[in-house]
Amino acid sequence: MRVSTVFNRILGLPGASVCSVEFTGDGLVVGLRRRRGRRYRCPCGYSTRARYDISRRRWRHLDFGATKVWLEADIARIACPACGIRTETVPWARPNARHTRDFQDVIGWLAQRMDKTSVARLLRCSWEAVDRAVRMLVAEHLPTDRLDGLYRIGVDEISYKRGHHYLTIVCDHDTGRVVWVTKDRTRKAFTDFFTALGPDRSEQLTAITMDGSPIYMPVAEENAPQAAVCLDPFHVIKWANEALDKARQANPAIPPTPATPIKRSGPLTVAEQINAPAKAWRRLKTALRSGAENLTDERRALINALRRHNYQLFRSWTLKEQLRDLYRIPPEQARRYLKRWIIRAFRSTIPAMHQLATRLTKYFEQTVAAVELGLSNSRAEGINSKIRVIQRRGYGHPGPDSLTAMIYLCLGGITLNLPTQT
């Protein structure tokens, strides 16, 4: 069997045949011959038989063992009426790529599972080549209909660089996929999403989950007024814990600890005398942050001691626990329950709880909607956790565009097959 026939069967390249095989200092160079009389095709789809000029081009292909493989062919440039002078497309490589489709598909499959530096080392190419391949794959495989059929979405931001540099992430609650990523954490960034979504698809939205940021909420209410804006329960309880901390700082009296003292023969050391108040504060803070169902006997005794020695702080803890119960009651009772809680908070003489009640009055409908619909922003927060894994895995990214491409590749619903998969 001839060498060219063997390589034709091994490579299986459409639209070309092997005409030469040569070993060089760079590796194995396989010469390809295109069919004569063919029509030259522009990446935009325009085709013609006339060519502008012709030159020799080379593409990196998958290695044969430890030997690098290069494909080489004469490629024409054409004068496209719409694009100008462009290089014709070839079936074995993407437009403007210096690597074959199979090589880039392997890059993308590996990049979904490991960092780019390791991919570059494994395939013996540059980090920039891996980054370019990822962007090309995302541009080709990212579903163009990802904004269709959206009903319940979540929006959140994630920091990609020190100095308050953020990306705005929009995800679909039903599929768990990222459908939109854009730079900045601004109203314009979220408005751009609704601009791409269009008025018809915006009217299909039924719920939008988010945290208490004042940036996204006005944009959602303006562009999708029919959708219920749901305030994330995690952030509501976070506000309650922050109010509890303020109340603790305003009432510094520490109740007697019920813990059994340590038996020792001699007096306390200087270090133990200094750290004793700090330990008491830590025990108190831990007990206050704990839920009523998670209290140990020691912490429960400490909370009971608060009722006798620091009623203001005990009342703050009680209000915090009652607010947590909002997310455990039947949804149809949420509106009435929250109204009663706000009244109780206003009637207390605790400034921190007054501020929390004022805040929840402002976001009353959004808080109730989250309970009635059973929605939270946990889907978006979970996606943010996966994005942080991508960031740590790659030890950071040089810019937002590189990170955006990786987010779409790993979390945008893109499925890549290896060349060995049929």
C-alpha positions in Angstrom: 0.0 0.0 0.0 1.3 3.4 -0.9 2.2 5.9 1.8 -0.2 8.5 0.5 -3.0 5.9 0.7 -2.1 5.0 4.3 -2.2 8.7 5.3 -5.4 9.3 3.5 -7.1 6.6 5.5 -5.5 7.7 8.8 -6.3 11.4 8.4 -9.7 11.0 6.7 -9.7 14.7 5.7 -12.7 15.8 3.6 -12.1 17.7 0.4 -8.4 16.9 0.2 -6.0 14.1 -0.6 -2.4 13.4 0.6 0.2 14.1 -2.1 3.4 14.0 -0.1 4.8 13.0 3.3 8.1 14.4 4.6 10.0 14.4 7.8 11.5 17.8 8.7 13.0 19.5 11.8 9.5 20.5 12.8 8.1 17.1 12.6 6.0 15.2 10.0 4.7 17.5 7.2 1.8 16.0 5.2 1.2 17.8 1.9 -2.4 18.1 0.8 -3.9 18.6 -2.7 -7.2 20.3 -3.2 -9.5 19.4 -6.1 -8.9 21.4 -9.2 -11.7 23.5 -10.6 -13.3 23.9 -7.2 -15.2 27.0 -6.2 -13.4 29.1 -3.6 -15.6 29.8 -0.6 -15.5 32.8 1.7 -16.2 32.3 5.5 -19.4 34.3 4.9 -20.7 31.8 2.4 -19.9 33.6 -0.9 -18.2 31.4 -3.5 -16.4 32.1 -6.7 -14.1 30.4 -9.2 -11.8 33.5 -9.4 -9.0 33.9 -7.0 -7.0 36.9 -5.8 -3.7 35.0 -5.2 -2.5 31.7 -3.8 0.0 30.8 -1.1 1.3 27.9 0.9 -0.3 27.5 4.4 0.4 25.1 7.3 -1.8 23.8 10.1 -0.9 21.9 13.2 -2.6 18.5 13.5 -2.8 15.9 16.2 0.5 14.3 17.0 1.5 10.8 15.8 2.9 9.5 19.1 5.7 11.9 20.0 6.0 13.4 16.5 4.3 16.7 15.7 2.2 16.6 12.5 1.6 19.5 10.2 -0.8 19.7 7.3 0.4 21.8 4.3 -1.6 23.0 1.3 -1.9 25.8 -1.3 -4.7 28.1 -0.3 -6.2 30.9 -2.3 -7.4 34.3 -1.3 -10.6 35.7 -2.9 -12.1 39.1 -3.3 -15.5 38.9 -1.5 -17.9 41.7 -2.3 -19.0 41.9 1.4 -15.8 41.0 3.3 -13.0 42.2 1.0 -9.9 40.1 0.5 -10.3 36.9 2.5 -8.7 33.5 2.7 -10.8 30.7 1.4 -12.2 28.2 3.9 -10.9 24.7 4.2 -12.9 21.7 5.5 -10.2 20.6 8.0 -9.7 23.9 9.8 -11.8 26.8 11.0 -11.4 30.3 9.4 -8.3 32.1 10.5 -7.1 29.1 12.5 -3.6 27.7 12.5 -4.7 24.4 14.0 -7.0 21.8 12.5 -10.5 21.2 13.8 -9.6 18.0 15.4 -6.7 19.7 17.3 -8.9 22.5 18.5 -11.7 20.1 19.5 -9.2 18.2 21.7 -8.1 21.6 23.2 -11.7 22.5 24.0 -12.5 19.0 25.5 -9.5 19.3 27.8 -10.1 22.9 28.7 -13.5 22.0 30.1 -11.7 19.7 32.6 -8.2 21.3 33.3 -6.3 24.6 33.2 -5.0 26.1 29.9 -1.4 25.8 31.0 -1.6 22.1 31.4 -3.5 21.8 28.1 -0.7 23.7 26.4 2.0 21.6 27.9 0.2 18.3 27.1 -0.4 19.3 23.4 2.9 21.2 23.0 1.4 24.4 21.9 1.3 28.0 23.4 -1.1 29.2 26.0 -2.3 31.8 23.5 -3.1 29.0 21.0 -5.3 27.4 23.6 -7.0 30.6 24.4 -7.7 31.3 20.7 -9.1 27.8 20.2 -11.4 28.2 23.2 -12.8 31.5 21.8 -13.3 29.9 18.4 -15.1 26.9 19.8 -17.4 29.1 21.9 -18.2 31.3 18.9 -19.1 28.1 16.9 -20.8 26.0 19.5 -22.6 28.4 21.8 -26.3 27.8 21.3 -27.8 30.7 19.4 -31.2 29.9 20.9 -30.0 30.1 24.5 -32.2 33.1 25.1 -35.3 31.3 23.9 -37.7 29.8 26.3 -36.5 31.7 29.4 -39.1 31.9 32.2 -37.2 32.0 35.5 -33.7 33.6 35.5 -31.2 34.5 38.2 -28.7 37.4 38.0 -25.6 37.9 40.1 -22.1 39.4 39.8 -18.7 37.9 40.3 -15.3 39.6 40.7 -12.7 38.7 38.1 -10.0 41.1 39.2 -9.0 43.1 42.2 -10.2 46.7 42.4 -13.9 46.1 42.0 -13.9 44.6 38.5 -17.0 42.5 38.0 -18.9 40.3 35.4 -22.7 40.2 35.4 -23.9 36.6 35.1 -27.4 35.6 34.0 -28.5 32.0 34.4 -31.6 29.9 33.6 -33.2 28.3 36.7 -34.7 25.5 34.7 -31.6 24.3 32.8 -28.9 25.6 35.2 -27.0 27.0 32.3 -25.3 30.4 31.9 -27.2 32.3 29.2 -25.5 35.7 29.4 -22.2 37.1 30.5 -21.1 40.7 30.2 -18.5 43.0 31.7 -19.2 45.4 34.6 -21.8 45.4 37.4 -23.9 48.3 36.2 -27.5 49.0 35.1 -26.3 49.2 31.5 -24.8 45.7 31.7 -28.1 44.2 32.8 -30.0 46.4 30.3 -27.8 45.0 27.5 -29.2 41.5 28.4 -32.8 42.7 28.0 -31.8 44.4 24.7 -30.5 41.1 23.4 -33.6 39.3 24.8 -36.0 41.6 23.1 -39.5 42.7 24.2 -41.3 39.5 23.2 -39.0 37.2 25.1 -38.9 39.6 28.0 -42.7 39.3 28.4 -42.3 35.5 28.9 -40.3 36.0 32.1 -42.2 35.0 35.2 -39.5 35.4 37.9 -36.1 37.0 38.3 -34.0 36.2 41.4 -31.3 38.4 42.7 -29.6 39.7 45.8 -30.4 43.0 47.4 -28.3 45.0 45.0 -29.9 48.3 44.0 -28.3 47.9 40.5 -30.3 45.1 39.0 -33.7 45.5 40.5 -34.8 48.7 38.8 -33.7 47.3 35.4 -35.7 44.1 35.9 -38.8 46.1 37.0 -38.5 48.4 34.0 -37.9 45.8 31.3 -40.0 42.9 32.7 -42.7 44.5 34.9 -44.8 41.3 34.8 -42.0 39.1 36.3 -41.9 38.6 40.0 -38.6 39.9 41.4 -37.5 37.5 44.2 -35.0 38.6 46.9 -32.6 35.8 47.8 -33.4 34.4 51.3 -29.7 34.0 52.0 -29.1 37.7 51.8 -32.2 38.5 53.9 -30.9 36.3 56.7 -27.5 37.9 56.2 -29.0 41.3 56.8 -30.6 39.9 60.0 -27.2 38.6 61.2 -25.6 41.9 60.5 -28.4 43.7 62.5 -27.8 41.2 65.3 -24.1 42.0 65.3 -24.9 45.7 65.6 -27.2 45.0 68.5 -24.5 43.0 70.2 -22.0 45.8 69.7 -24.4 48.3 71.2 -25.1 46.0 74.2 -21.6 45.0 75.3 -22.6 43.4 78.6 -21.6 39.7 78.5 -23.7 37.3 80.6 -22.1 34.9 82.9 -20.9 31.9 80.9 -22.4 28.6 82.0 -19.3 26.7 80.9 -17.6 24.6 83.6 -14.4 26.3 84.7 -11.1 24.6 84.1 -9.8 22.9 87.2 -6.2 24.0 88.0 -4.1 24.2 91.1 -2.5 27.7 90.5 -3.8 31.1 89.5 -4.6 32.1 85.9 -1.7 33.1 83.8 -1.5 36.6 82.3 -2.3 35.3 78.8 -5.4 33.5 80.1 -6.6 36.6 82.0 -6.2 38.7 78.8 -8.0 36.2 76.5 -10.8 35.4 78.9 -13.1 38.3 77.7 -12.3 37.6 74.1 -13.2 33.9 74.5 -16.5 35.0 76.1 -17.3 37.2 73.2 -16.5 34.5 70.7 -18.8 32.1 72.6 -21.5 34.6 72.6 -21.2 35.5 68.9 -21.2 31.8 68.0 -24.3 31.2 70.0 -26.1 34.2 68.5 -25.2 33.2 65.0 -26.4 29.6 65.6 -30.0 28.7 64.7 -32.3 27.6 67.5 -32.4 24.1 66.2 -28.6 23.8 66.2 -27.9 25.1 69.7 -25.8 22.9 72.0 -26.7 22.6 75.7 -23.9 25.1 76.5 -25.0 27.6 73.9 -28.7 27.2 74.8 -27.8 28.0 78.4 -25.9 31.1 77.2 -29.0 32.3 75.3 -31.2 31.7 78.3 -28.7 33.7 80.4 -29.1 36.6 77.9 -32.8 36.7 78.7 -32.0 37.5 82.3 -28.9 39.7 81.9 -29.3 41.4 78.5 -32.9 41.3 77.3 -32.2 43.7 74.3 -29.7 41.3 72.8 -32.0 38.3 73.6 -34.9 40.1 71.8 -32.7 40.8 68.8 -31.8 37.1 68.6 -35.5 36.2 68.9 -36.4 38.5 66.0 -33.6 37.0 63.9 -35.0 33.5 64.6 -38.5 34.5 63.8 -37.4 36.0 60.5 -35.7 32.6 59.7 -39.1 31.0 60.3 -40.5 33.0 57.4 -38.9 30.5 55.0 -40.4 27.5 56.8 -44.1 28.4 57.0 -46.6 27.6 54.3 -46.1 30.1 51.3 -49.7 31.4 51.6 -49.0 32.7 55.1 -45.8 34.5 54.2 -47.3 37.9 53.5 -49.2 38.1 56.7 -46.3 36.7 58.7 -43.8 39.2 57.4 -46.1 42.1 58.1 -46.4 41.0 61.7 -42.6 40.6 62.0 -42.0 44.1 60.7 -44.5 45.5 63.3 -42.8 43.6 66.1 -39.4 44.9 64.9 -40.6 48.5 64.9 -42.2 48.1 68.3 -38.9 46.9 69.8 -36.5 49.6 71.1 -33.5 48.2 69.1 -32.2 50.6 66.5 -30.5 47.8 64.4 -33.8 46.0 64.1 -35.6 49.2 63.2 -33.2 49.6 60.3 -33.7 46.0 59.2 -37.5 46.4 59.4 -37.2 49.6 57.2 -35.2 47.7 54.7 -37.6 44.8 54.5 -40.5 47.2 54.2 -38.8 48.6 51.1 -38.3 45.1 49.7 -41.5 43.6 51.0 -42.9 42.3 47.7 -39.6 40.9 46.6 -39.1 39.0 49.9 -42.7 37.6 49.9 -42.3 36.6 46.2 -39.3 34.4 47.0 -41.3 32.6 49.6 -44.5 32.2 47.6 -42.6 30.9 44.5 -40.1 28.9 46.4 -37.2 30.5 44.6 -33.8 31.7 45.7 -30.6 32.9 44.0 -28.8 29.6 45.0 -28.6 28.6 41.3 -26.7 31.8 40.4 -24.6 31.5 43.6 -23.7 27.9 42.7 -22.7 28.9 39.2 -20.5 31.6 40.8 -18.8 28.9 42.9 -18.1 26.9 39.7 -16.7 30.1 38.1 -14.4 30.6 41.0 -13.2 27.0 40.5 -12.4 27.9 36.9 -10.5 31.0 38.0 -8.5 29.0 40.6 -7.8 26.2 38.2 -6.3 28.6 35.7 -4.6 30.8 38.4 -6.6 33.8 37.0 -7.2 35.1 33.5 -5.6 38.0 31.6 -8.9 39.7 31.0 -12.7 39.5 31.1 -13.0 38.2 27.5 -10.8 35.1 28.3 -12.8 34.3 31.4 -16.1 34.9 29.6 -15.1 32.4 27.0 -14.2 29.8 29.7 -17.6 30.4 31.4 -19.5 29.8 28.3 -17.4 26.7 27.4 -17.8 25.1 30.8 -21.3 26.4 31.9 -23.0 27.4 28.7 -24.3 24.0 27.6 -21.6 23.4 25.1 -20.9 19.7 24.4 -17.7 18.8 22.6 -16.9 15.4 21.2 -13.4 14.1 20.8 -12.2 13.2 17.2 -12.1 9.5 18.4 -15.8 9.6 19.2 -18.1 8.6 16.4 
